[in-house]
Amino acid sequence: MADHNLTTPFLTQDGNSQTPAISDSEKSHLVLTIENPNSENPQINFQNPFEFLGVEGFNDHPSTSADPFRNHTLKIVGVYEWIKILICIPIAAIRLVFFGLTLLVGYVATLIALQGWKDRNSPMPRWRSNLMWVTRFSSRCILFSFGRYEIGFANFVIALPRKLPWFGVLPASMSSFVFLFVYHWIRRKGRPAPRDIAPIIVSNHVSYIDPIFYFYELFPTIVASDSHDSMPVVGTIIRAMQVIYVNRFSPSSRKHAVNEIKRKASCNRFPRVLLFPEGTTTNGRFLLSFQMGAFIPNHPIQPVVVRYPHVHFDQSWGNISLARLMFRMFTQFHNFMEVEYLPVVRPLHSQKENVPLFAERTAHAMASALNVVQTSYSYGDMLLLMKAVELKQENPSRFMVELGHINSSYRVSTMEALELLEKFISMNPDSSGCVEIGDFLRVLRLKPCGLSEKIFAFVDIEKMGKITFKQFLLASYHIKKQPLFHRACEVSFAKCSDEIQDHISKEEFGDVIRLGIPNVNDHDIKELFNMFDMDGDGRIRKHEFLCCLRKNPLFIALFSPLLQDGLEYTSNGLEMV
């Protein structure tokens, strides 16, 4: 990194030199141009095939090599771990049976509590909430089955008969079994703020244990993916929490969820609302970019952080299957968990604080308490990672792009990013996640020529002769976000198609492509034509043409010969005429 305190000039000026004096302003604008000696054709580096749209190069902020989803103990390593697992296998069988029984008890109690309750939009009646104490007790037993015990749990069980006189119907043997193993291994720091002070709680998300603990501790209303409703047993239990379901990929569903968060947080008759703003689980060593749902209602928020200290077994639910994670948990002597309630974060009404700043202040408080790094990774990056794993990539983490940061500039949807990833992986990236020009052109059905090399050079901003998925994504959306892009697509179709017909024939398409790629043959034109002709009827209709360009924004360069004379500078800037 450059040392900004370095003041000694590289070239000292001789007192007898005749070099003209240079003003201070000129000194501060010295520019050095260095060509990459590895570039096969340096001239391409300075020719922009999208200049007709007023497009300049894009910036790729340095990527971090961090992987927030990596479980660090995927493999069983060491003699101690193997011996411990062998010793704990009989204990694991007992824990599994205990887990199943307590889950069944909680499920039955929840069914009774929900029986005949039709007005799910109103707060749960008190007698039904009291009945849910059985399920909350069962959730604590589930934590016990996973090796998490605490002294406070004994007090909780002792107090239950006083709270609920009918609690004595539970088998005495169950309580006795629990009392045998009450150790203080769930550490708490701080206390939950009263509901009327902080109606919303946000927490980092490391394991499936997190929501089980919060269910037992707070019995909150949670915000969860609508896919959870169909889960056997669990779906029924979380319905009793008056869950707010959301479809992450539906704008209307997200808007409805925000309205429900506002409504329930504003009414003290509802439980407090719990959200995991990261949207997915991590390994606990990083904090993902936050989704805004918890902060839009503009209510005070209490951040809570969970930690899972470990030496031999990482309990985080990252790139590890649920079955393997549960097996490893069952075969530990004990598992540690720490929960810290942080001071309430209040919106700054006097400064008219915007939502992202409110979220940033909360995230900073949580990252500081955890002593971890805030990143721009998001739930979308986890989906990109899973897609790369599904497509059997050697280093799937290289295809994460920090979508949280990219979304702030380009508004890239997760589904669009996944589509581009599939296309990029079909280019056969190497072990470092990079693609060379030959595979790039093969997948895009482009013939090697001056124009196609310029398109590749535009994406290859580091001029290394290879491109990454992040560069491919940024280049595509940098073109797509240009004010003239959509108008250029419309004009391109109008100039390609016959004035009478509402489609482009194969012959008309070939004539246009040859303007930019003179030596293209009929086979190459057919391959490219088929990418635009989505229904395969031998004609490119307008909606197909526009859809193909939206999915492949780099293709707009193919029609630049039609558009060079269709642009002019006006008082409003560069416009299509």
Secondary structure, DSSP 8 states (H G I E B T S, - for coil): ---TT--S-SS---TT-------HHHHTT-------TT-S-GGGGG--TTGGGT-------------TT--TT-S--SHHHHHHHHHHHHHHHHHHHHHHHHHHHHHHHHHHHHTT---TTS---HHHHHHHHHHHHHHHHHHHHTT---HHHHHHHHHHHHH-GGGGGS-HHHHHHHHTT----EEEES----TTT--EEEE---STHHHHHHHHHT--EEEEEGGGGGSTTHHHHHHTTT-EEE-TT-HHHHHHHHHHHHHHHT-TTS--EEE-TT-S---SSEE----STTTTT---EEEEEEE---SS-----SSS-HHHHHHHHHTSS---EEEEE---B---GGGT--HHHHHHHHHHHHHHHHT-EE-S--HHHHHHHHHHHHTT-SSGGGG---HHHHHHHH---HHHHHHHHHHHHTT---TTSEEEHHHHHHHTT--SSHHHHHHHHHH-TT-SSEEEHHHHHHHHHHHHTSTTHHHHHHHHHHHHS-SSSSEE-HHHHHHHHHHHSTT--HHHHHHHHHHH-TT-SS-EEHHHHHHHHHH-GGGGGGGHHHHGGGEEEETTEEEE-
